[in-house]
Amino acid sequence: MPRSPAPPSVLHTLPLGPLLERYAAGSALTCEPVGEGLLNRGYRLSTTRGRYFLKHHFDPETAAPAAIVRQHRATQHLADLGVPVAPPLAGRDGHTVAVVGGHAYALHPWIDGRHRHGGQLTPGQCGRLGALLGVVHASLERVMPARQPEAPAPPPSSPPPPSSPSSSARERPAPAHRHGPDRPPSAPGTESTEASRSPRAAESLGSESADPVATFALIEVLLDRVRRHRPADAFDALARHRLLERRELLERHARRRPPRGGSVGWVHGDFHPFNVLYRDDVPEVPVAILDWDRLGVQSRAEEAVRAAVIFFVRPVGTLDLARVRSYARAYRRSSGAGPAELAAAVHRVWWERLNDFWMLRWHYERGDTRADPQFPAASALVVWWTREYDAVCEAFAE
């Protein structure tokens, strides 16, 4: 039975004809949006010559053609080293970025698979995940230039909670901190202008941690927004409870503000379940690491901690420390990071989370409720992590 053509709305809004002509990829048969993508948009595309993932780079922070080319070259070099990635296809002119109508696009091979949350991984798979991230960091050190001409996009401190895995998925939405009048600022203490310029120079610079004075002020602003929100609802009640609770925690732990961060290097920048793809016939290791839009220079150890916190958080807001331990041991072996480096990263990411309110800012400042479902677990995690601080450090560093 012949396949149905793509919906007219998609066919008419995307310049599929000119794009497919540039890639000699045949004629479009179907074109379906994949997720919603807060940074960029993706489409599952079937043509007379095969299946592809079409990526529309439109976010101003990550859509500069030079930045996209850098990502593309990085993934090609990583593929040459055997890292599971999905490098873009080159067009007839040899370029991997196609600019049509002022918009940048890239065409990737389609990879069948699904995403897995940490709770769906065996201890062995957790270890292989940690080892893989270590390989990514070590490989990026080999293939990336010593200097980075543009500042990297700040990393998200928490993407959406994984839902049940879906097959044939290529990219999923990942709420991320982005600067701008209509976006909440990045998570405090995750970005440094100086540190973004050169991995080697930045090794001694790191990044500043969040200032609790600024956080106290933000808490008051958000409490006022909660009070004025009408009609009041259950989310408002939970938000108020968590804001008051966080203020008390900060008052109690303000003296524990970490110093400027330590060693940095090239990182994926957005390593979480929706950007790691598994296939059922290859269950032990991921078949592809997706979405390199936030490739940049940051603390490698902090990326390892952030990723684990996202992969292994439970719905009730606790971490599966047994799985974290398997993951972290393998990461340390693979990356060469020492226990002290991981312990320092745990402290900085804990502090980052303690001072982070991006979900509430989305809700009350932007009227964007997409992150609301993850707020209960994320806000509970900060409280639990503070109480179980030593156990979390031990899981990452022992």
C-alpha positions, -999 to 999 in steps of 0.1 A, spaced: 0 0 0 15 34 -10 23 58 19 2 89 24 19 122 16 29 145 44 2 168 58 -3 199 37 5 221 67 40 206 70 47 203 33 37 239 27 56 254 57 89 236 50 109 242 18 112 204 13 116 206 -25 147 229 -25 161 211 6 158 176 -9 171 188 -42 203 200 -24 207 166 -8 197 145 -38 173 128 -13 143 122 -36 108 135 -32 89 138 1 64 111 10 57 119 47 69 145 71 60 144 107 71 167 136 92 149 162 85 164 196 83 202 200 119 211 205 125 243 225 158 250 208 152 237 174 126 217 154 129 182 141 109 162 115 108 125 106 110 126 68 103 98 44 112 102 8 114 81 -23 151 74 -14 148 66 23 141 79 58 158 109 74 157 133 103 153 169 92 165 194 117 155 231 115 179 252 134 161 283 144 171 293 179 193 324 177 217 311 203 225 279 185 215 284 148 245 304 135 258 285 105 294 285 118 282 270 151 262 243 133 292 235 111 313 231 142 288 207 157 287 188 125 325 185 122 327 174 158 301 146 153 319 134 122 352 132 140 336 114 169 320 89 145 355 83 130 366 74 165 337 50 170 315 72 192 278 64 185 266 96 169 245 104 138 266 129 117 247 149 92 246 142 55 265 163 30 246 180 2 256 181 -35 279 210 -27 296 192 0 281 213 28 261 199 57 242 231 64 215 242 39 203 278 43 170 283 26 149 314 30 172 326 57 167 294 78 193 268 85 186 231 80 205 198 83 196 163 71 206 133 92 201 96 87 170 83 106 179 59 134 152 37 148 153 34 186 138 46 218 149 65 249 154 49 283 153 65 317 178 54 342 153 32 361 150 11 329 187 4 328 204 -26 345 234 -19 367 256 -30 338 239 -6 314 243 22 339 280 15 340 282 15 302 263 48 301 288 64 325 318 49 305 303 63 273 301 98 286 337 95 297 346 84 262 327 114 248 347 138 270 380 122 262 372 120 225 361 157 223 394 166 239 411 149 209 390 163 181 381 198 192 402 229 187 421 245 216 401 277 212 364 282 210 355 314 190 320 316 204 306 313 239 288 280 244 251 279 252 245 274 289 235 239 298 200 230 310 199 221 346 170 198 341 152 186 309 117 172 309 112 140 328 113 110 305 80 94 297 75 59 284 100 51 256 89 56 221 104 39 190 119 57 160 125 88 180 151 113 170 148 143 192 126 153 221 119 187 237 144 197 264 136 228 284 168 247 287 179 280 303 183 306 276 189 343 279 166 369 264 136 390 273 112 361 268 133 334 284 144 327 320 182 332 325 205 303 327 210 283 358 233 303 381 269 293 381 269 272 349 285 296 325 316 317 324 324 342 296 361 338 302 359 301 305 342 298 271 371 311 252 397 284 255 396 250 272 432 252 283 431 288 296 398 281 312 411 251 332 422 276 359 391 298 356 360 277 359 328 296 366 312 316 394 286 299 416 252 314 423 251 343 447 225 336 474 218 373 478 204 374 443 185 341 449 168 355 480 157 385 459 143 362 432 125 341 458 107 373 470 97 382 434 84 347 427 65 346 460 48 379 450 38 364 417 24 334 434 3 355 457 -11 376 428 -19 346 406 -56 342 401 -74 319 403 -51 302 429 -46 265 423 -27 235 436 4 245 416 4 278 434 2 261 468 31 238 460 52 266 445 47 287 476 56 258 499 88 251 480 98 287 478 95 292 515 113 259 521 141 268 497 145 302 514 150 284 547 175 260 532 195 288 517 196 307 550 209 276 567 235 267 540 245 300 525 280 296 539 285 265 518 286 285 485 313 268 464 343 287 450 349 293 413 348 260 394 378 239 385 389 221 353 367 225 322 368 210 287 346 203 257 312 186 266 281 175 249 262 201 270 228 184 270 233 147 280 200 133 292 176 105 283 159 122 254 193 127 237 204 91 241 189 65 218 188 27 223 177 -1 201 160 -33 213 183 -55 193 213 -37 208 202 -33 244 235 -29 262 248 3 248 233 34 231 232 34 194 233 72 191 239 103 211 217 131 197 214 168 197 248 185 199 234 221 199 249 229 232 284 216 225 307 239 244 333 243 271 322 236 306 331 214 336 332 178 324 326 165 359 296 187 364 281 174 332 286 139 345 268 148 377 240 167 360 234 138 336 232 113 364 208 135 384 185 136 353 188 99 344 185 85 379 160 108 396 129 89 409 93 103 406 93 110 444 123 133 441 151 109 453 181 95 434 187 58 427 221 58 444 229 22 435 226 31 398 244 64 403 273 44 419 276 21 389 274 50 364 299 71 383 325 44 388 325 37 351 327 74 343 357 79 365 375 50 350 367 61 314 374 98 319 403 96 343 384 119 367 393 114 404 370 111 434 378 146 446 369 161 412 335 143 413 329 153 449 335 190 440 312 187 410 285 172 432 288 201 455 286 227 427 256 210 410 238 207 444 244 244 449 232 252 414 200 233 420 195 249 454 195 283 437 176 273 405 140 283 398 137 280 361 105 260 362 87 286 383 100 314 361 86 296 331 53 292 348 49 327 363 69 349 340 63 333 306 30 315 312 47 284 299 34 253 318 53 226 299 77 220 327 50 219 354 48 181 356 84 178 366 83 205 392 71 182 421 100 158 417 126 184 409 118 206 439 116 176 462 150 164 449 167 196 462 154 190 497 163 153 497 197 160 483 205 185 510 194 160 536 213 131 520 243 152 509 270 128 522 253 97 507 251 114 473 288 125 474 298 90 484 278 74 455 296 96 430 331 95 445 336 63 463 
